[in-house]
Amino acid sequence: MTFWSWNDRLEREEIDRQLGEFKRAGLHGVFLHARGGLQTPYLGDEWMEAVGWAVEEAKQLDMEIWLYDEDAWPSGFCGGKVPGEGERFQQKWLCREIVEPARFRLTDRSLACYIRDGEEGPWRQIAPEEILHAASQVLHVYYDVNPYYTDLLNPEAVAFFILHTHEKYKERFGQEFGSTIRGVFTDEPQYAVGQWPWSPSLTAAFETGRGYDLLSALPALWFEQPDTAKIRHDYWQTVTKQFVASYTAQIGLWCEKNGLCFTGHMAAEDTLLFQMSQIGAAMPHYEWMQMPGIDHLGLRLTRPVLIKQAASAARQLGRRQVLAETFGCSGWGAHFEDLKWIADWQLALGINVQCQHLASYSLRGARKRDYPPSLSPHQPWWPHFDLFNRYVENRQNRLTAGTSAADILVIHPITSAWCLYEPERPHAVRELDRRFGEISQLLLDMQREFDYGDETLLSRYGEVEQGRLKVGECRYSLVFLPALYSLEKSTFELLRQFVEQGGTVVSAGEYPGHIEGEPSEALREWCEVHVKRIMPTYKAFEFVLRETPSLYRLADEAGRPAKDIIAHHRRTEDEGTLFLFHARRDPGLRKLALTWDGACEVWAVDALSGERNVQSVAIADGKTRHTFTLGPGESILFAAKRLPEAAPVAEERLERKGLRSSFELGGAWSLKHQVLNALTLDRCRYRLSGEEAWSKPLDVLHVQQLLVSRRERLDIELAFSFCVHPDLACRQGLILAGEDLHSCRFSLNDLTLPLQTEGSWLDASIEKAEIGPYVRSGMNTLVVHRVFEGRMEHCYLDDSGAFETERNRFVHKTELESLYLLGVFETAVEPSSYWSSPQNLVEAQVEAYEIRPQRTHYQIDELTSQGFHFFQGTLSLEKEIEWDGRGQSVSLCLQEPTTCVISVDVNGTSAGRLAWGPYEWELTDLLNPGVNTITIHLTGTLRNLLGPHHHYSGDPYFVGPSTFQGKKVWEDGVTGYVHPDITWVERYAFVPFGTGYSPVLEIRQSDEAQVKKRHLIT
């Protein structure tokens, strides 16, 4: 399903058109996501009418509609309506100050006051009237307020949010709930980020849950006090439970009552520190989501913890589906092979529903830079997107059937983090987190499947039954303790019962010495006697896990461990399914051996067709063994079915045809037909109307920032330059494309340009106009005369000073954007200012590009540098070969192509299309004796057209709005590297586009020479 970004004025014809496109691409549903740039008032009559159009059309197309519960994100503020009710519903957090008694001032937001004996003594609460007589400094604790977001710890505020969001949809579309409208998506609800969350509701909840007064204990959050760890534990436990009860449970129960599925994801699920800074703990929230979900961003794989938390809770609570909002921030250059790499990793860890981030309704203005890519009909590869979606659907269906084989439970350390959390000194929590991730990765490297045990969920669903630890619908025979500081009392009791009934508990770190933050000798002594303590190493884990045998074993051909390969094993009554994913993308095949318990028949299941290819196996000593290869970043799915032990088993081995010869199809390839190319005009000089002096050349986005800072309505002029080669005949067919052309005036080379717009290109907002008759050979200067509206109602410039709720909905009244030249041309750069960088990028330092005639022949391995710097679309190149015909097998192979989709034709007949490796086309039946024409169609992405072109790293793998502007913000910080404050560079960086290496024809023995061997094995 796609995250459909409704980010402009909504029109019925466009809604219907895009839904039809989604259906043809193999997408079964959409999330109606209000997003920055939306011009239709959120939740108003026009909005509801647009939702109705979508529901009506989706019903005709047999598609699902999923509601999104907010105007942008984070969820919970109803487009400003909830915090607009006043301070009682506004987000709050604790603050503190230490002041002299004479300077102390009580305010409406004061919570408590404390004094201490001496500089190191414990703080004790006193009444405000006692302060004047205090002999020491005063600790004043109060709360602050964010007027732009909601106190989600307040059940009344959340009820108000539901009333004005969910109930509004119910009034209008309740009859569609549970049918066309399937559920509601929530997005990053949170309390005050990085603060100590506060709500008036906490005091009663704390006293009820923990048995003492919260206000008297608050100093322990910041200072060493008696029972500091216990108080911190109790505070964070109360905050988490209150957040879950107030927000997630309240909405989840509403959805359940109204026949809807509650899904989406919380904020900051990745690490222990992130969770505590925004949500308390991730896993307790999943209890109330009918489809738990996570958010995975960037062209990267992260730690398994993110997905394992949601997948574990889902399995334990009987939720069959786990969602991932995914592919956002991967950049315009993400190929299907990249998306598959991410999808396979998620499938291997338990994700079986994709929310594809995102499909932009419009690319107008800043929407092009809204955490790309947009997986939408704007893309040149869109006609092939069904290929990827078919793959994902087939794998998801296969990995949803049956049950997971996880038999190991790893206790989640979040309650230990509650005890140790100090924002100014985060090392202790980071170390817990590091070691937690370390043992998780170790188990994955051993292909051992496991779940996490959240102690809140264990207290509600955990019990010991027949020597196994049962958590909801799951049962475990082995429990791992990572490095822990504390355990919940209920967890300790479960573990004792588990061991008493023969269960095994292993510790891969320090034994916990506290119960709910209080020191416990009983726990420590019990661990010394009953818990096996091991080092977190492969060998140590291997020794312990011998007592918990797996139904299969993976190794390399020499019998060594096969690390970096993740396994997902599922079982049905009839057979087992094993999905294997090679996480690393380093070059080189892995030759692997897979051994199953028992006598089995084994098939490899084709990802697209579902066809089963029987595997050649050897059966001996009650084991079934077969070998296979797995390339970098690739995956494979096996199905295995037990055979009667006594029956003879035939191994059928098909010998691979011997390679006779191979031919590299290098040299020039013919361009099958001329193509529409593009030149992005992203640099200009500017001046205010009436001024004589021009600015120096600047990027258009930097001009936007300079003009916005003036906060005025201005008449401006923008001068763009480009050069035309004398041999380019452009009197016809040279097109100017850009936004707001109809509202601007133009001059070209100091002459007024009578521009007539006709139609659009790439997006409905990008208008086209013919300028060929007015262009001259040599340098051309195009001047745009327009109004720039810089006056804003907001108190902040751009979006940098705004809270997230405002920033994520922010767009400027005037958005200056690049212009585009379109035509049958090449883009040219002087040889002295162009080079290919060692980062596999094409780079250029240039003031103005030249356009020149397209050639008839090109080297096919890399086309960007041959005049297609900004190209988006499909290039078709062909080559003739001689073929003698007789009974031989021929395939065309590519190695490391740098394009999204590749289709091959032979003599005009399709040999198929591929979007991920292995890139091999069987041509034997398509070749004729004599001369044959091989045509290769290369389809790219929007990366080189839309950028980012000027980021210092060349082609970052985590892309957001600021990546295009050259300033370091959170998008850069996610990578973990140290980045300069200014990330902008003047040179252009493009990604290569082509076959990577020259295509190769591989010729093998004839079919008659193929040998088939049969061996009977008892």
C-alpha positions, -999 to 999 in steps of 0.1 A, spaced: 0 0 0 11 35 -6 14 66 17 -6 89 -6 6 124 2 -23 148 -3 -2 180 -5 -20 204 -28 -55 214 -38 -75 182 -42 -95 176 -74 -117 147 -82 -103 140 -117 -68 138 -103 -78 117 -74 -95 92 -97 -65 92 -121 -39 86 -95 -59 58 -79 -62 41 -113 -24 44 -116 -19 28 -82 -41 -1 -91 -23 -7 -123 10 -7 -104 -2 -35 -82 -10 -15 -51 -40 -26 -31 -46 3 -9 -37 39 0 -32 59 32 -48 93 28 -20 114 43 -25 151 47 9 167 42 28 199 39 15 220 10 -21 209 14 -44 236 -1 -77 220 7 -87 229 43 -80 199 65 -112 182 78 -133 209 62 -162 202 39 -140 201 8 -116 177 25 -144 154 34 -158 156 -1 -123 146 -15 -122 116 9 -156 106 -4 -143 107 -39 -114 85 -30 -136 61 -12 -160 59 -41 -133 53 -67 -115 28 -45 -146 8 -41 -149 6 -79 -113 -5 -81 -115 -30 -53 -89 -10 -33 -86 -3 4 -87 32 20 -68 38 52 -74 71 71 -45 91 84 -54 108 117 -36 142 114 -27 172 93 9 162 88 26 149 119 30 141 148 -5 128 155 -27 141 182 -32 179 176 -60 178 150 -44 204 129 -41 227 159 -76 223 172 -67 204 204 -39 227 217 -61 256 206 -84 247 236 -58 262 259 -31 252 284 -50 223 299 -47 203 266 -12 216 257 20 195 259 40 200 291 73 191 306 92 196 339 117 224 344 138 232 374 159 261 388 180 266 419 176 301 433 183 321 465 152 323 488 150 360 482 148 356 444 122 328 445 89 336 428 59 313 428 40 311 395 8 295 382 30 267 368 50 260 400 47 224 412 69 221 443 98 236 462 127 218 479 156 227 502 186 206 514 210 206 543 244 215 528 255 214 492 255 176 489 225 167 511 192 153 497 165 176 487 133 176 507 100 192 499 88 223 518 57 244 516 61 277 496 55 298 527 86 283 544 109 295 517 115 330 531 130 313 562 151 288 543 188 289 551 199 273 518 191 276 481 157 265 468 150 240 441 120 252 423 102 227 400 77 239 376 64 230 341 66 247 307 42 244 278 43 239 241 12 257 227 15 239 194 10 203 205 -11 182 228 -7 167 262 -11 131 252 -7 120 288 -41 136 294 -70 113 285 -94 142 282 -72 158 256 -69 126 236 -107 121 239 -111 156 224 -87 146 196 -108 115 188 -140 135 189 -128 160 163 -109 135 141 -121 99 143 -157 107 151 -159 132 122 -149 105 98 -174 82 114 -202 107 110 -195 109 72 -182 75 63 -191 51 92 -210 28 68 -177 21 50 -158 12 82 -145 -23 80 -151 -26 43 -136 0 19 -122 20 48 -100 -6 66 -82 14 94 -65 44 108 -28 53 107 -12 72 136 21 89 130 48 96 157 27 106 187 50 117 215 55 136 247 79 165 250 110 154 231 141 151 253 124 166 283 109 152 315 73 148 305 46 162 327 8 162 329 -14 169 359 -28 134 354 6 119 365 3 127 402 -28 105 408 -15 78 384 18 77 402 4 75 437 -21 48 426 5 27 408 36 32 430 21 40 464 38 73 473 37 109 464 54 119 431 60 156 439 80 147 470 103 125 449 109 147 419 145 158 428 157 123 422 151 128 385 181 151 384 201 146 416 214 117 436 188 111 463 180 81 485 163 56 462 172 75 430 171 45 407 138 33 422 122 68 418 134 71 382 121 37 374 87 45 390 85 78 372 92 64 337 70 34 343 41 57 353 48 80 323 48 51 299 17 35 313 -1 68 313 8 75 277 -3 40 267 -36 43 285 -43 78 275 -34 76 238 -27 42 223 -52 22 243 -80 48 240 -76 50 202 -71 13 198 -103 5 217 -122 31 197 -110 15 165 -119 -20 177 -154 -9 186 -159 7 152 -146 -21 131 -113 -4 121 -77 -16 123 -54 7 143 -19 9 128 9 34 122 39 38 144 52 56 175 80 82 175 116 72 180 113 34 184 149 27 175 170 29 206 165 29 244 174 66 246 151 76 218 122 57 233 127 73 267 130 107 251 96 105 234 74 75 242 87 57 273 89 23 257 78 11 223 65 -24 229 37 -17 254 20 5 228 18 -23 203 -6 -42 226 -34 -18 215 -26 -17 178 -44 -43 157 -15 -39 132 16 -28 150 40 -8 129 74 8 127 91 36 107 122 28 87 139 56 68 168 60 45 186 38 20 201 17 47 196 -12 71 195 -4 108 197 -25 139 172 -54 141 158 -40 174 135 -16 155 116 -43 137 120 -71 163 101 -51 189 70 -48 168 72 -83 153 77 -99 187 47 -81 203 26 -90 172 34 -127 174 28 -128 212 -5 -110 209 -18 -129 179 -15 -100 154 -9 -115 120 3 -84 103 32 -60 111 35 -27 91 66 -7 81 64 28 68 94 25 46 116 39 18 113 75 29 145 95 28 161 70 4 165 97 -22 154 101 -58 181 77 -70 167 46 -52 164 17 -76 141 -13 -73 171 -33 -63 176 -9 -34 140 -11 -24 141 -49 -26 172 -50 -4 153 -30 23 121 -50 18 139 -83 21 156 -73 53 122 -63 67 106 -95 55 134 -115 72 127 -98 105 89 -101 105 74 -72 85 46 -83 61 28 -51 52 44 -22 34 34 14 37 54 28 9 67 63 17 54 81 -3 33 89 -34 31 127 -38 -2 140 -52 19 170 -64 55 179 -69 49 216 -69 75 237 -51 92 222 -20 72 190 -24 100 177 -46 122 177 -16 98 162 9 119 133 21 121 117 -14 116 96 -34 80 99 -44 70 64 -55 44 78 -78 35 81 -115 59 110 -117 87 84 -119 101 72 -153 101 37 -140 64 38 -130 52 15 -158 74 -12 -143 65 -7 -106 41 -37 -108 72 -59 -110 84 -48 -75 50 -49 -60 43 -83 -73 75 -95 -57 67 -80 -24 31 -93 -24 42 -129 -31 69 -128 -4 45 -112 21 18 -138 15 43 -167 18 58 -153 51 24 -146 67 12 -182 63 18 -205 92 36 -197 124 71 -185 132 96 -209 146 111 -186 173 119 -206 205 141 -180 222 131 -150 243 154 -121 249 144 -99 278 141 -63 267 162 -39 288 140 -8 288 131 -10 325 168 -10 333 171 21 312 144 37 332 165 33 363 197 48 347 184 76 325 202 108 327 200 130 296 232 148 305 251 115 311 236 90 287 265 65 286 250 39 309 218 37 288 238 36 256 259 8 269 228 -12 277 215 -5 242 248 -15 226 250 -48 243 213 -55 237 218 -49 199 250 -70 200 233 -102 212 204 -96 189 228 -94 159 247 -125 172 215 -146 172 206 -133 137 241 -143 124 235 -178 137 201 -179 119 184 -184 153 150 -169 155 140 -151 187 115 -126 202 119 -98 227 101 -100 260 89 -66 272 84 -67 309 52 -48 308 37 -73 284 53 -102 304 34 -90 335 1 -91 316 5 -122 294 34 -142 308 30 -176 325 49 -208 328 33 -239 312 48 -273 310 84 -261 313 80 -233 288 76 -196 292 44 -187 276 38 -151 264 4 -148 249 3 -172 219 41 -179 220 61 -204 239 99 -203 246 123 -229 259 153 -206 264 155 -171 279 184 -147 273 192 -119 296 212 -91 280 232 -68 303 206 -57 328 205 -34 358 170 -42 370 141 -66 366 105 -61 373 92 -81 403 67 -100 380 95 -109 356 117 -123 384 88 -145 396 82 -158 361 118 -167 356 119 -185 389 89 -206 379 104 -212 345 136 -226 359 118 -247 385 100 -264 356 132 -271 337 136 -239 316 170 -225 308 180 -189 315 213 -175 301 229 -142 308 252 -125 282 261 -96 305 260 -85 341 234 -101 363 206 -77 373 210 -66 409 178 -46 414 141 -52 414 122 -22 400 152 0 408 157 -13 444 188 -34 453 180 -71 456 204 -96 471 178 -123 465 178 -117 427 216 -116 425 220 -148 445 193 -165 424 211 -155 392 244 -168 406 228 -203 411 203 -206 383 215 -185 354 243 -195 330 265 -166 324 284 -165 291 304 -141 270 285 -125 241 306 -144 214 296 -167 186 314 -197 201 297 -192 235 263 -188 220 268 -218 198 276 -239 229 245 -228 248 222 -232 218 231 -268 214 204 -274 240 178 -256 219 182 -274 185 171 -257 153 153 -276 125 179 -264 100 215 -254 99 232 -230 74 269 -230 67 293 -222 39 306 -251 18 334 -257 43 310 -260 72 319 -226 87 292 -202 101 273 -182 75 272 -148 91 253 -118 77 225 -140 65 192 -136 83 167 -165 84 129 -164 87 114 -199 92 77 -206 92 58 -238 96 24 -250 84 8 -284 89 22 -296 55 56 -280 51 82 -255 63 92 -222 46 127 -208 50 135 -173 38 172 -164 37 185 -128 32 221 -118 26 223 -85 43 257 -73 29 260 -58 -5 298 -64 -9 306 -80 -43 309 -118 -44 286 -149 -43 282 -169 -11 283 -207 -17 262 -221 10 250 -255 24 216 -259 40 209 -290 62 174 -299 73 164 -323 101 148 -354 86 143 -366 51 129 -337 31 119 -327 -4 131 -292 -10 120 -265 -35 132 -230 -43 101 -208 -48 104 -182 -76 97 -147 -62 75 -135 -91 58 -166 -106 56 -187 -75 69 -217 -94 87 -243 -74 121 -256 -86 130 -289 -70 164 -289 -54 191 -316 -57 195 -330 -22 216 -356 -4 200 -375 24 219 -394 50 218 -400 88 184 -384 91 195 -352 75 188 -335 42 215 -314 27 217 -292 -4 239 -264 -17 231 -231 -34 246 -197 -40 234 -164 -27 246 -131 -41 252 -99 -21 219 -83 -11 200 -112 -25 174 -135 -9 159 -169 -16 129 -188 -3 128 -226 2 99 -248 9 106 -282 25 83 -311 31 90 -342 52 92 -375 34 85 -409 49 117 -420 65 118 -454 50 110 -445 14 138 -444 -11 146 -408 -22 157 -399 -56 182 -371 -60 180 -355 -95 210 -335 -103 210 -313 -134 245 -306 -145 251 -270 -154 259 -265 -191 296 -260 -195 307 -225 -206 320 -227 -241 328 -190 -247 317 -155 -238 318 -123 -259 318 -88 -245 295 -66 -265 316 -35 -260 321 -5 -282 295 18 -294 258 10 -294 233 27 -316 206 49 -302 174 33 -313 155 66 -314 162 101 -303 149 109 -268 136 139 -250 164 151 -227 164 177 -200 187 204 -186 179 216 -151 185 254 -147 191 256 -110 215 286 -109 206 322 -115 215 358 -107 188 379 -92 180 416 -86 150 436 -75 132 453 -103 146 487 -110 181 478 -98 210 477 -122 234 453 -105 229 416 -105 239 392 -77 265 366 -83 252 333 -96 234 314 -68 213 283 -65 176 291 -68 169 277 -34 195 301 -19 178 330 -36 145 318 -21 161 319 14 175 354 9 143 369 -3 122 352 24 143 368 50 132 402 38 95 395 46 83 418 19 63 417 -13 90 422 -40 92 426 -78 122 405 -87 141 394 -118 159 361 -121 185 355 -149 193 320 -161 220 312 -186 226 283 -210 247 278 -241 236 264 -274 260 246 -298 260 260 -333 251 226 -348 219 222 -327 189 229 -348 165 241 -321 141 264 -341 115 238 -333 111 215 -303 131 234 -276 108 236 -246 109 257 -214 93 240 -185 87 255 -150 62 264 -124 40 295 -125 51 303 -160 17 318 -167 21 344 -140 56 356 -150 70 378 -177 100 366 -197 128 381 -218 154 362 -237 187 379 -247 171 413 -238 141 407 -260 106 402 -247 96 366 -250 59 361 -260 55 329 -240 24 307 -246 21 278 -221 6 246 -234 3 215 -213 25 202 -185 55 180 -180 64 157 -152 38 172 -129 6 192 -134 23 222 -117 52 223 -143 40 242 -174 55 240 -208 62 266 -235 80 265 -268 111 288 -269 130 273 -298 124 301 -323 138 327 -300 170 309 -289 204 317 -306 237 299 -309 261 306 -281 252 320 -247 216 327 -239 202 346 -210 166 340 -199 152 366 -175 121 359 -154 102 389 -141 78 380 -113 64 389 -79 78 374 -48 54 373 -18 76 372 13 51 384 39 41 357 63 18 353 92 43 331 111 68 346 135 96 323 122 116 324 90 114 295 67 106 265 89 136 265 112 121 281 142 88 262 143 77 233 163 72 201 143 34 204 140 38 238 123 70 230 104 56 199 88 27 218 73 47 249 62 50 261 26 59 296 13 34 317 -5 60 320 -33 82 291 -41 111 297 -65 121 266 -84 145 255 -111 135 258 -147 140 230 -172 150 230 -209 135 201 -228 145 189 -262 164 164 -284 199 174 -273 228 163 -252 242 183 -223 279 191 -226 306 201 -201 341 213 -210 365 183 -206 387 203 -182 358 207 -158 344 172 -158 355 141 -142 344 108 -128 350 106 -91 362 75 -71 328 75 -53 313 62 -86 297 95 -93 299 118 -123 309 153 -112 311 186 -130 322 221 -121 304 244 -145 288 278 -148 265 271 -177 258 239 -195 258 237 -233 232 218 -252 243 201 -285 229 176 -310 224 140 -299 247 115 -314 237 82 -331 261 60 -310 271 58 -273 290 36 -250 263 17 -231 281 12 -198 278 48 -185 256 74 -203 253 102 -178 287 116 -187 280 113 -224 254 141 -225 226 128 -203 235 146 -170 199 155 -161 182 127 -181 151 110 -167 133 84 -188 142 54 -209 171 51 -233 170 23 -259 203 12 -275 209 -16 -299 237 -37 -314 238 -63 -342 254 -96 -337 261 -126 -359 247 -160 -348 254 -194 -363 224 -210 -347 230 -247 -342 217 -261 -309 235 -238 -285 224 -220 -254 229 -183 -253 223 -158 -225 229 -121 -221 245 -110 -188 251 -77 -171 272 -70 -141 264 -42 -116 241 -21 -139 234 15 -127 198 18 -137 164 9 -122 148 -14 -148 164 -31 -178 144 -47 -207 159 -67 -235 145 -73 -270 159 -97 -296 148 -89 -331 119 -69 -317 107 -97 -294 109 -92 -257 133 -113 -237 119 -99 -204 126 -71 -179 147 -73 -148 151 -49 -119 175 -68 -96 201 -94 -99 211 -118 -113 208 -99 -145 207 -127 -171 184 -131 -201 179 -164 -219 181 -156 -257 184 -190 -273 148 -193 -286 148 -157 -298 179 -157 -320 179 -165 -357 208 -178 -378 226 -148 -393 223 -112 -382 203 -104 -350 195 -71 -333 198 -69 -295 181 -39 -279 186 -29 -243 161 -5 -228 175 13 -197 150 31 -174 164 55 -148 151 76 -119 145 112 -112 178 116 -92 198 134 -118 170 157 -128 159 167 -92 191 162 -72 204 168 -47 233 180 -69 254 199 -44 257 179 -12 293 175 -2 290 137 1 279 134 -35 250 110 -32 238 108 4 218 77 15 196 97 38 178 126 21 155 153 34 146 189 25 178 203 40 200 180 19 191 202 -10 198 234 8 233 228 21 227 231 58 234 204 84 202 193 102 189 161 116 189 143 83 227 144 83 230 134 119 211 102 113 241 87 94 262 89 126 291 107 108 305 141 117 293 165 90 303 201 83 278 228 92 277 238 56 271 207 34 268 227 1 295 224 -26 295 242 -60 303 212 -81 275 191 -95 273 154 -86 253 129 -107 248 92 -104 259 70 -133 233 56 -157 240 25 -178 249 -12 -178 278 -7 -155 301 -29 -175 298 -40 -212 271 -66 -217 284 -102 -221 270 -130 -243 276 -164 -227 274 -194 -250 271 -229 -235 269 -265 -246 240 -277 -266 211 -293 -248 221 -327 -262 253 -325 -242 235 -319 -209 239 -348 -185 212 -359 -161 222 -381 -132 199 -400 -108 210 -415 -75 189 -437 -53 194 -430 -16 178 -450 11 
